[in-house]
Amino acid sequence: MDERKRMQRRIVLAGLGALSGLLVGLGAAIILTQGGHVRIDLEIGFPFVAIIIGAVVGFLDLPKSGNRILAAGIALVTLALGGFSLIPPASAQVGCDVAVSIDGTTTSLFDTSAEDPLVIDLSSTNEISFEATAEDVEQGTVEVSVLSVSPLGFLIEPGGTVLYFAGIDSTGTVRSTLQINKSGPTGFVITGQGYKSPILPLGRVELGIIVQDTSSGPPVKLCDEPAWIRFVAQPASNTTGWIAMGLTALGLAGFTGLLLAKEAGRPPPTVEPGPEPRPPFFKEPTQEPWIPSDGRPRPSYVESRVLDAQSQRIDTNAALVQGREYRLELTLNLGEKEKEREGHRDVTVSGRSAGIDVEPSFQFGFVGTPLSIEIPIIPKSKGRHDVAMDITSNGHLLQTERITVSVADNEGPQAAGSGQTTRTVFSASDFSAADLGQRKPRSLLVILESDEDGTVDARVLDQDGKALVTFDSHLQPAALAEAAADAREQLQRQLQQGPGLDRHVSRDQLETMLVPLVKAGKQMHRVLFPKGSVSERDVERVEGHVTEGAIIQVIQQRAGLGYSALPWALVYDHPFLPHTKRNRLCPDFPGHPTDACPNRDDPEVMCPTGFWGFRAIIEEPWVATDTAVLSPPVGGRGSVAIGYLDSELSDSERQASVLTQLGMEQMEDFDQLLDILRAQSQQIGLMYFYAHHARDHDIGNQGIRIGDELLSGLTFDVLNVEWKSRPLVIINGCASGDYSTTDPLSLLGEFRRAGAVGTVTTECTVWDPLAGALGEHIVNALAEGAEIGRTLLDLRRHLLVRDNNMLGFVYRLQALSETTATLQARPAETIEIDLRDREPSRLEDSAS
């Protein structure tokens, strides 16, 4: 169903909801006012409120659970109204000095008012007697007339109609009776002296009561004040009440049909595909990623422009006027391929600006055609202001768009360089990706972005795209880089004390190792969420999303750090008070739940569950910035798996045997690597390097040592590699993911530009043969069909829980966590990690 038809259907359903609401509202007005259960001046509001509620219920697309709650609520309201139709009317209040006798009870009318009338229950009253007593009056008259009626009492004849006229006898008393007949067309007929009129048993009536003394001379008025009487009745006792109950039942039937129609129009649920048999080679994609007519993927799927209040586009060279309302129009383009699918997708746009009022976020259902939406904006102050928007789906960043406008306090000419500019900051996921609606939700989306003043802004969004933390701080990229360097240094120092060399270490060794690591992790946490910029409550909200198995997506390529990133797995969020001699390992670890440490609030206790990398999967998908080309998000589609194992490393021979059994081809030297990159660049689905991470001794450029040569960023300049198969690249060498912000060429950047879907790299020094064994574990899991994100999380936990070893925190994922790779053969049995008695060596080299 396209967007136009879908909107037409929602409008029809809104009309049905409004009609159903009108019927229920009219029934409620009659039932509740007949029985005297609400103030008479409120009953007109019931139909109008019910119309609005019904239209909203019909228009909104609610989940199935929401429709069930609505159905239960509507049924309860209808049952309640049926109950009120059987409940006796509310009791009466009284009041002018003419007494009124109702079924033997006499009450003075002097004390009545519009707010406190005499209430007469017509359901049980057949006779109303008026008794006027005037002292010292031997002869006179009493006249009772209708002065006014409330809206729902409109069937009473208004305006001075005399109900009866009677004379006062010699005792000074006049007695007259109004009889009530229940056989009239509206339920009741009231008969007075020479008067008969149908009366609807609703509403408040103002009666004028006049007593005149005619004993001597001209008549003298002794009482000329209004008396207020309200008529009520049990609805089930008259025709009008039964009509009201019928209206309510019709309204309920209308709402029932409305909810059934909404459920019938709901798109079928997405079914998770089950496991497929493993083919002998990499499985080719059943559907190629969407490519526009020009043959190249495009990074920008969002177009933005500013409109005036009449939806006319503002000239890009013109300034906006302070305090005036405008519209920011966003057009989301999906491409031709998406139009063929009937997919439904929730997309959230989160807006923010320091100088412009903009709606913080809104969510809408997305279907397969380009969609334009308009967001009201109002400039608050003069100057140049940004409106930044993050477009997300299920916790995934799709695109970040910025539009910069000039704001003036009048419509005069603006200085040169003013007006509007727009740019795409990030494109992190292909809008037309067939798997986008089926991906697992991301619990947190963390975005670091450098501002025009060179500082780093941070924002953290939840799965629904709502901002948990957003701040414009004075944080410098150097502070982030320093915190990251401290954490990596501590991780390397502690690993070289034993855990990097021996798989199993004692709990005492783990406790000693944790003190500096927790310090470094806590420092990163405070740098990310600085006091003064972020409240403690906001920090707690963020931590509440870092739960067992959650997925955290991190976008930080525009944070001024280049390809050097924070070691996110080491971020530590439990309270911590550093006391080297008193800090102790959590006595309940690892027996307690992953995200519920019983000692969490003890600042002297260190629990590994406080590290983000122990609780959650952390991914850093590559993004396109500005005009860069965005790669499709999930790779491993090639038919060839390539591996290079440095023969100088102690366990390379064993790794070669194991990986060959899994279908991985071996590269022997640099020339063979060049041939593979030239000849097989369209077929590679996985590349695995187990080698020294080296540095060029002439220019300091980093890369991977292949024999006596260096695979670096310069290599790709000559080869013009273009991987349409989108391989995953694993670099199992020292500090392979720690590229400096000053590096002129980044090997990771070249892999990205060549088309790799992402990389698995290391934060610091690693040693063979343990690093080689962990590499085998990762490739083995991929051969089993595992997702790379879950594989790395399980590896961290397995090493830490079973062996008290933090080595798993070395590996960093720059790809979507769902990324997989299909190898030629499935392992016959689980690979056992064999740590033989060999001299370990660092997998890095100082020169090439």
LUMFIKE-714341 format. One record per residue (C-alpha): residue in one letter; y, x, z. Coordinates in pm, whole numbers, padded with zeros to 5 digits, always signed. Example, Ala and Ser with C-alpha at 12.3 -4.5 7.8 and 13.67 -1.06 7.14 Angstrom:
<recs>
A-00450+01230+00780;S-00106+01367+00714;
</recs>
This chain:
<recs>
M+00000+00000+00000;D+00331+00155-00104;E+00637+00156+00117;R+00809-00138-00057;K+00509-00371-00028;R+00453-00259+00327;M+00814-00344+00417;Q+00788-00685+00247;R+00475-00761+00446;R+00645-00662+00772;I+00940-00893+00693;V+00702-01187+00630;L+00524-01116+00959;A+00862-01097+01136;G+00945-01444+01001;L+00614-01584+01127;G+00679-01423+01465;A+01030-01573+01482;L+00898-01923+01400;S+00621-01891+01661;G+00877-01769+01914;L+01105-02067+01838;L+00823-02314+01905;V+00725-02148+02232;G+01092-02117+02335;L+01164-02488+02272;G+00853-02588+02464;A+00952-02363+02754;A+01308-02500+02759;I+01190-02861+02784;I+00906-02801+03030;L+01102-02581+03270;T+01419-02794+03269;Q+01234-03126+03293;G+01062-03003+03605;G+01383-02858+03749;H+01234-02507+03764;V+01533-02329+03606;R+01908-02379+03613;I+02015-02630+03352;D+02268-02393+03195;L+01990-02143+03114;E+01760-02359+02905;I+01947-02309+02576;G+01875-01933+02593;F+01495-01966+02585;P+01457-02045+02211;F+01698-01769+02105;V+01530-01502+02319;A+01186-01613+02202;I+01296-01595+01834;I+01411-01233+01878;I+01095-01130+02065;G+00872-01298+01807;A+01050-01130+01514;V+01024-00787+01678;V+00652-00839+01752;G+00592-00932+01388;F+00792-00641+01245;L+00656-00355+01455;D+00338-00169+01359;L+00160-00137+01692;P-00177+00025+01762;K-00474-00200+01819;S-00443-00161+02197;G-00077-00270+02177;N-00170-00586+01983;R-00435-00669+02242;I-00184-00636+02525;L+00057-00863+02334;A-00212-01123+02274;A-00298-01127+02645;G+00070-01159+02739;I+00133-01449+02498;A-00177-01631+02623;L-00066-01587+02986;V+00284-01721+02907;T+00133-02027+02738;L-00103-02094+03031;A+00188-02056+03275;L+00391-02315+03081;G+00095-02551+03090;G+00083-02506+03467;F+00453-02581+03503;S+00403-02906+03309;L+00173-03026+03590;I+00369-02894+03889;P+00584-03157+04064;P+00958-03117+03994;A+01172-02906+04221;S+01309-03094+04523;A+01659-03244+04523;Q+01993-03150+04668;V+02273-03397+04734;G+02632-03521+04762;C+03092-03815+04724;D+03121-04062+04988;V+02943-04336+04828;A+02587-04337+04951;V+02293-04328+04718;S+01962-04470+04826;I+01651-04345+04648;D+01324-04499+04751;G+01459-04579+05096;T+01632-04242+05156;T+02012-04265+05171;T+02234-03965+05100;S+02611-03921+05085;L+02751-03802+04751;F+03068-03635+04883;D+02906-03289+04903;T+02770-03259+04549;S+02892-03002+04298;A+02801-02877+03951;E+02604-02595+04112;D+02451-02814+04384;P+02382-03158+04237;L+02173-03443+04366;V+01836-03407+04195;I+01650-03728+04109;D+01283-03707+04011;L+01233-03976+03748;S+00856-03920+03759;S+00826-04091+04096;T+01149-04290+04125;N+01175-04642+03987;E+01490-04756+04162;I+01826-04599+04243;S+02048-04798+04483;F+02419-04731+04525;E+02574-04847+04852;A+02953-04812+04891;T+03107-04879+05230;A+03483-04889+05268;E+03616-04938+05618;D+03876-05210+05664;V+03818-05333+05308;E+03746-05699+05301;Q+03746-05727+04926;G+03721-05468+04650;T+03527-05327+04357;V+03297-05033+04283;E+03269-04886+03933;V+03013-04621+03831;S+03054-04452+03489;V+02914-04154+03298;L+03184-03886+03264;S+02987-03598+03103;V+02635-03469+03041;S+02482-03124+02996;P+02356-03020+02647;L+01996-03131+02684;G+02104-03465+02826;F+02267-03564+02497;L+02082-03897+02465;I+02286-04044+02750;E+02587-04219+02608;P+02880-04000+02717;G+03240-04047+02801;G+03328-04321+03047;T+03033-04550+02981;V+03018-04796+03272;L+02674-04824+03425;Y+02771-05114+03644;F+03065-05288+03804;A+03032-05473+04132;G+03248-05630+04399;I+03268-05549+04772;D+03175-05837+04997;S+03341-05947+05318;T+03154-05687+05520;G+03312-05409+05321;T+02984-05314+05157;V+02867-05331+04797;R+02508-05286+04702;S+02396-05241+04343;T+02074-05116+04195;L+01983-04924+03879;Q+01628-04992+03764;I+01421-04728+03580;N+01178-04835+03310;K+00934-04570+03184;S+00850-04733+02852;G+01145-04612+02643;P+01108-04396+02329;T+01236-04091+02512;G+01032-04159+02821;F+01279-04359+03034;V+01524-04648+03019;I+01782-04696+03296;T+01910-05050+03342;G+02226-05130+03538;Q+02437-05442+03583;G+02497-05550+03225;Y+02390-05203+03094;K+02079-05062+02938;S+02040-04712+02791;P+01758-04471+02709;I+01792-04144+02901;L+01625-03812+02829;P+01495-03681+03162;L+01675-03350+03129;G+02011-03223+03225;R+02288-03263+03471;V+02500-03582+03468;E+02854-03622+03601;L+02908-03974+03734;G+03251-04108+03815;I+03248-04335+04122;I+03561-04536+04200;V+03610-04767+04504;Q+03915-04996+04490;D+04067-05206+04772;T+04188-05546+04641;S+04221-05713+04981;S+04598-05742+04961;G+04807-05695+04654;P+04744-05452+04366;P+04419-05251+04367;V+04422-04927+04571;K+04175-04649+04477;L+03993-04526+04783;C+03743-04291+04614;D+03799-04128+04279;E+03582-03818+04270;P+03294-03712+04043;A+02941-03702+04176;W+02688-03465+04022;I+02335-03585+03969;R+02054-03404+03793;F+01754-03588+03654;V+01417-03410+03652;A+01061-03518+03575;Q+00706-03395+03559;P+00661-03322+03183;A+00304-03447+03177;S+00431-03792+03281;N+00636-03870+02968;T+00630-03851+02591;T+00890-03574+02563;G+00693-03350+02796;W+00380-03389+02585;I+00581-03301+02274;A+00701-02982+02451;M+00344-02884+02538;G+00244-02942+02176;L+00524-02711+02057;T+00400-02441+02296;A+00044-02473+02165;L+00167-02448+01804;G+00364-02134+01897;L+00053-01979+02051;A-00144-02059+01736;G+00131-01896+01527;F+00120-01577+01734;T-00261-01573+01710;G-00241-01589+01331;L+00030-01321+01333;L-00181-01073+01532;L-00489-01143+01318;A-00283-01080+01003;K-00154-00750+01143;E-00507-00632+01226;A-00630-00735+00880;G-00356-00527+00717;R-00421-00215+00923;P-00545+00083+00715;P-00902+00190+00789;P-00936+00459+01057;T-00979+00820+00957;V-01340+00927+00994;E-01402+01285+01096;P-01633+01445+00841;G-01970+01547+00978;P-02126+01890+00938;E-02237+01976+00586;P-02533+02190+00485;R-02435+02551+00435;P-02438+02649+00065;P-02555+02997-00038;F-02200+03103-00125;F-01848+03009-00022;K-01798+02644-00093;E-01535+02580-00356;P-01269+02321-00260;T-01340+01968-00376;Q-00970+01914-00441;E-00720+02177-00534;P-00405+02194-00324;W-00119+01998-00472;I+00088+02195-00720;P+00413+02045-00860;S+00470+02019-01234;D+00637+02360-01243;G+00307+02518-01137;R+00428+02673-00808;P+00415+02541-00453;R+00761+02473-00319;P+00870+02542+00038;S+01134+02270+00073;Y+01015+01914+00106;V+01325+01777+00282;E+01658+01708+00115;S+01962+01623+00329;R+02308+01486+00255;V+02595+01319+00445;L+02700+00962+00362;D+02994+00752+00479;A+02961+00417+00656;Q+02916+00245+00317;S+02631+00486+00230;Q+02839+00672-00029;R+02779+01047-00045;I+03051+01268+00107;D+03173+01548-00120;T+03014+01874-00005;N+03359+02040-00005;A+03510+01777+00225;A+03530+01785+00603;L+03416+01503+00828;V+03663+01325+01052;Q+03626+01352+01428;G+03510+01029+01594;R+03415+00856+01270;E+03058+00736+01209;Y+02859+00881+00919;R+02501+00871+00799;L+02277+01173+00759;E+02028+01091+00485;L+01696+01273+00473;T+01462+01240+00177;L+01105+01355+00237;N+00928+01445-00088;L+00551+01446-00099;G+00478+01501-00467;E+00277+01317-00729;K-00065+01396-00584;E+00014+01213-00260;K+00104+00891-00441;E-00257+00846-00539;R-00370+00825-00177;E-00322+00538+00063;G-00288+00770+00362;H-00086+00676+00669;R+00078+00949+00870;D+00309+00951+01171;V+00605+01180+01122;T+00874+01252+01381;V+01223+01380+01311;S+01385+01549+01612;G+01758+01613+01577;R+01997+01818+01787;S+02357+01936+01766;A+02616+02072+02007;G+02918+01917+01835;I+02778+01604+01674;D+02617+01297+01829;V+02280+01249+01662;E+01979+01042+01762;P+01745+01286+01944;S+01422+01171+01780;F+01253+00888+01600;Q+00906+00831+01460;F+00791+00644+01154;G+00471+00583+00963;F+00450+00793+00648;V+00283+00682+00326;G+00240+00847-00008;T+00580+00813-00176;P+00911+00992-00123;L+01097+00827+00163;S+01466+00832+00248;I+01593+00758+00598;E+01946+00744+00735;I+02043+00874+01081;P+02381+00773+01236;I+02593+01076+01332;I+02940+01094+01492;P+03135+01425+01504;K+03262+01486+01859;S+03493+01787+01813;K+03669+01991+01548;G+03518+02301+01393;R+03194+02399+01220;H+02884+02235+01362;D+02513+02244+01286;V+02277+01950+01283;A+01925+02092+01312;M+01618+01879+01251;D+01251+01953+01314;I+01013+01738+01110;T+00673+01727+01279;S+00343+01544+01249;N+00096+01528+01538;G+00245+01840+01691;H+00250+02041+01365;L+00583+02171+01239;L+00630+02059+00880;Q+00985+02176+00823;T+01305+02270+01003;E+01622+02174+00820;R+01983+02262+00906;I+02298+02108+00770;T+02634+02261+00864;V+02951+02053+00836;S+03323+02102+00898;V+03495+01852+01128;A+03870+01784+01128;D+04089+01555+01336;N+04239+01402+01021;E+04171+01383+00650;G+04411+01663+00554;P+04319+01961+00335;Q+04066+02202+00479;A+04061+02580+00478;A+03855+02770+00222;G+03488+02790+00305;S+03478+02453+00481;G+03261+02162+00381;Q+02884+02121+00400;T+02597+02364+00359;T+02227+02292+00389;R+01929+02520+00420;T+01561+02508+00501;V+01493+02731+00800;F+01115+02692+00815;S+00846+02531+00608;A+00532+02557+00815;S+00294+02309+00655;D+00245+02154+00313;F+00353+01787+00328;S+00097+01699+00064;A-00195+01878+00231;A-00495+01648+00216;D-00607+01749+00564;L-00273+01705+00742;G-00351+01362+00884;Q-00696+01478+01001;R-00597+01795+01184;K-00633+01816+01558;P-00312+01741+01749;R-00108+02028+01889;S-00017+01975+02253;L+00288+02201+02231;L+00507+02326+01949;V+00713+02630+02053;I+00992+02740+01818;L+01200+03054+01865;E+01492+03087+01628;S+01782+03328+01617;D+02127+03168+01613;E+02433+03272+01414;D+02559+03467+01716;G+02241+03677+01718;T+02094+03515+02029;V+01757+03338+02041;D+01736+02963+02082;A+01415+02806+02205;R+01274+02457+02187;V+00942+02316+02294;L+00820+01984+02152;D+00522+01774+02251;Q+00258+01618+02027;D+00489+01326+01942;G+00776+01555+01842;K+00979+01478+02156;A+01172+01772+02301;L+01045+01897+02638;V+01276+02200+02647;T+01562+02291+02417;F+01840+02534+02494;D+02102+02751+02333;S+02092+03061+02551;H+02234+03411+02565;L+01884+03549+02522;Q+01886+03855+02297;P+01594+03946+02067;A+01585+04283+02242;A+01499+04110+02572;L+01204+03934+02410;A+01088+04252+02239;E+01114+04444+02567;A+00913+04180+02757;A+00649+04184+02481;A+00633+04566+02486;D+00593+04569+02866;A+00306+04321+02846;R+00128+04516+02571;E+00174+04842+02758;Q+00026+04699+03077;L-00264+04545+02884;Q-00343+04880+02724;R-00310+05075+03053;Q-00544+04841+03237;L-00802+04831+02959;Q-00823+05209+02935;Q-00915+05219+03305;G-01254+05076+03213;P-01256+04725+03059;G-01174+04862+02714;L-01467+05101+02734;D-01730+04920+02941;R-01805+04556+02887;H-01880+04471+03249;V-01643+04561+03534;S-01644+04453+03898;R-01430+04178+04054;D-01248+04447+04250;Q-01153+04618+03923;L-01037+04284+03782;E-00825+04219+04092;T-00658+04560+04059;M-00602+04510+03686;L-00449+04164+03729;V-00151+04271+03942;P+00048+04445+03663;L-00077+04199+03398;V+00035+03896+03600;K+00371+04066+03659;A+00416+04119+03285;G+00297+03766+03204;K+00532+03614+03460;Q+00821+03819+03320;M+00756+03678+02972;H+00743+03328+03118;R+01085+03372+03282;V+01233+03520+02964;L+01108+03222+02765;F+01233+02968+03022;P+01539+03131+03185;K+01687+02976+03496;G+02022+02818+03424;S+01912+02717+03075;V+01594+02531+03168;S+01530+02323+03480;E+01218+02367+03692;R+01123+02008+03610;D+01129+02085+03236;V+00916+02394+03294;E+00662+02184+03485;R+00652+01936+03196;V+00570+02219+02956;E+00299+02358+03183;G+00146+02012+03210;H+00067+02029+02836;V-00111+02367+02858;T-00444+02215+02953;E-00814+02281+02892;G-00867+02347+02520;A-00515+02242+02418;I-00370+02392+02100;I-00026+02555+02115;Q+00154+02618+01788;V+00412+02899+01793;I+00682+02951+01528;Q+00882+03269+01581;Q+00934+03445+01248;R+01310+03381+01265;A+01359+03499+01623;G+01493+03840+01520;L+01159+04003+01599;G+01028+04053+01246;Y+00650+04048+01257;S+00638+04173+01614;A+00559+03876+01836;L+00515+03797+02200;P+00157+03834+02326;W+00146+03462+02403;A-00202+03472+02552;L-00063+03674+02846;V+00216+03427+02937;Y+00148+03342+03305;D+00288+03021+03458;H+00144+03001+03813;P+00377+03088+04104;F+00356+03459+04175;L+00505+03679+04451;P+00420+04045+04374;H+00277+04225+04676;T+00040+04493+04555;K-00144+04511+04888;R-00161+04136+04953;N-00211+03996+04603;R-00570+03888+04565;L-00797+03735+04304;C-00853+03361+04335;P-01164+03327+04554;D-01270+03010+04367;F-01251+03162+04018;P-01435+03087+03792;G-01595+02794+03973;H-01299+02553+03956;P-01175+02356+03651;T-00983+02557+03394;D-00655+02368+03442;A-00683+02279+03812;C-00687+02592+04028;P-00698+02484+04397;N-00496+02794+04491;R-00232+02752+04222;D+00058+02710+04466;D-00027+03017+04671;P+00207+03281+04522;E-00006+03570+04648;V-00320+03448+04471;M-00375+03556+04110;C-00593+03326+03902;P-00683+03403+03538;T-00637+03033+03462;G-00263+03094+03496;F-00266+03275+03160;W-00193+03048+02864;G-00457+03231+02661;F-00730+03136+02909;R-00648+02763+02909;A-00540+02702+02551;I-00583+02798+02187;I-00269+02974+02063;E-00191+02987+01691;E+00100+03137+01500;P+00081+02991+01147;W+00277+03176+00884;V+00581+02991+00762;A+00799+03000+00455;T+01164+03076+00524;D+01448+02983+00291;T+01313+03041-00063;A+00977+03201+00022;V+00662+03037-00115;L+00452+02839+00131;S+00078+02898+00118;P-00163+02608+00168;P-00258+02595+00536;V-00636+02639+00554;G-00818+02916+00366;G-01157+03079+00342;R-01230+02911+00008;G-01345+03220-00180;S-01700+03315-00273;V-01678+03679-00160;A-01657+03831+00188;I-01541+04193+00194;G-01566+04440+00481;Y-01456+04799+00536;L-01619+04987+00824;D-01493+05337+00899;S-01799+05565+00900;E-01634+05789+01163;L-01654+05512+01425;S-01960+05522+01646;D-02109+05181+01569;S-02009+05144+01203;E-02370+05186+01085;R-02498+04906+01309;Q-02207+04678+01215;A-02272+04744+00847;S-02635+04634+00887;V-02546+04315+01075;L-02256+04212+00852;T-02453+04280+00535;Q-02717+04036+00662;L-02439+03778+00688;G-02348+03826+00322;M-02051+04059+00356;E-02001+04318+00081;Q-01907+04670+00193;M-01613+04876+00067;E-01695+05244+00062;D-01358+05400-00020;F-00999+05338-00123;D-01073+05330-00498;Q-01332+05060-00448;L-01080+04861-00243;L-00828+04884-00528;D-01092+04769-00777;I-01184+04474-00555;L-00822+04372-00511;R-00763+04390-00886;A-01087+04234-01009;Q-01184+03993-00735;S-00850+03883-00594;Q-00922+03519-00690;Q-01262+03514-00515;I-01207+03672-00173;G-01249+03432+00120;L-01270+03680+00410;M-01156+04040+00454;Y-01266+04237+00760;F-01135+04583+00845;Y-01290+04790+01124;A-01086+05106+01096;H-00807+05318+01239;H-00462+05164+01231;A-00261+05458+01104;R+00094+05560+01024;D+00222+05742+00716;H+00332+06089+00834;D+00612+06103+00570;I+00794+05772+00618;G+00631+05625+00928;N+00502+05320+00743;Q+00206+05154+00920;G-00121+05053+00760;I-00502+05074+00765;R-00671+05408+00707;I-00929+05381+00427;G-01102+05720+00409;D-00822+05969+00349;E-00580+05705+00215;L-00354+05442+00370;L-00355+05073+00283;S+00010+04982+00345;G+00281+04752+00220;L+00349+04992-00067;T-00004+04936-00201;F+00068+04573-00281;D+00380+04659-00482;V+00159+04806-00753;L-00135+04564-00745;N+00052+04230-00763;V-00231+04066-00569;E-00236+03685-00576;W-00514+03521-00372;K-00558+03159-00473;S-00869+03148-00254;R-00649+03201+00057;P-00866+03447+00254;L-00857+03509+00627;V-00791+03878+00706;I-00928+04037+01025;I-00788+04381+01117;N-00995+04515+01406;G-00794+04831+01479;C-00544+04951+01738;A-00222+04746+01768;S-00271+04605+01419;G-00047+04307+01497;D+00234+04495+01671;Y+00479+04567+01393;S+00822+04689+01490;T+01136+04496+01395;T+01255+04814+01221;D+00952+04852+00992;P+01080+04847+00633;L+00748+04715+00501;S+00501+04511+00700;L+00140+04508+00591;L+00104+04163+00748;G+00394+04042+00536;E+00226+04174+00222;F-00098+03998+00311;R+00103+03681+00353;R+00284+03717+00022;A-00046+03791-00152;G-00171+03450-00036;A-00377+03519+00276;V-00400+03212+00497;G-00350+03429+00806;T-00469+03724+01008;V-00654+03812+01325;T-00498+04129+01468;T-00478+04317+01797;E-00197+04357+02049;C-00269+04716+02159;T-00523+04996+02155;V-00892+04904+02128;W-01195+05133+02157;D-01526+05147+01980;P-01806+05054+02017;L-01692+04755+02229;A-01424+04653+01978;G-01683+04670+01701;A-01921+04449+01899;L-01645+04192+01949;G-01571+04205+01576;E-01938+04129+01510;H-01911+03835+01751;I-01612+03692+01563;V-01768+03726+01218;N-02097+03589+01350;A-01917+03279+01483;L-01747+03228+01144;A-02088+03252+00980;E-02202+02973+01213;G-01916+02756+01081;A-01691+02792+01388;E-01313+02758+01373;I-01128+03083+01436;G-00899+02946+01710;R-01183+02816+01924;T-01381+03134+01858;L-01108+03357+02004;L-01059+03126+02306;D-01432+03129+02380;L-01438+03507+02344;R-01159+03551+02603;R-01328+03318+02850;H-01676+03459+02794;L-01569+03817+02862;L-01353+03727+03161;V-01594+03486+03331;R-01917+03680+03271;D-01790+04038+03274;N-01449+04027+03456;N-01309+04178+03135;M-00961+04106+02989;L-01035+04265+02650;G-01049+03926+02478;F-00673+03888+02533;V-00615+04167+02280;Y-00687+03946+01976;R-00403+03746+01824;L-00425+03462+01569;Q-00166+03426+01293;A-00320+03124+01119;L-00407+02763+01192;S-00681+02740+01453;E-00899+02522+01223;T-00933+02806+00969;T-01295+02885+00882;A-01482+03109+00642;T-01820+03037+00484;L-02045+03343+00459;Q-02350+03371+00236;A-02612+03372+00509;R-02652+03213+00847;P-02761+03453+01124;A-03125+03407+01216;E-03042+03439+01585;T-02745+03506+01807;I-02627+03865+01771;E-02661+04055+02095;I-02379+04300+02162;D-02537+04643+02200;L-02322+04900+02380;R-02506+05223+02330;D-02436+05541+02518;R-02178+05684+02282;E-01841+05844+02332;P-01577+05575+02277;S-01278+05648+02059;R-00944+05477+01998;L-00923+05283+01674;E-00589+05431+01579;D-00466+05743+01408;S-00133+05922+01420;A-00112+06028+01056;S-00258+05976+00715;
</recs>
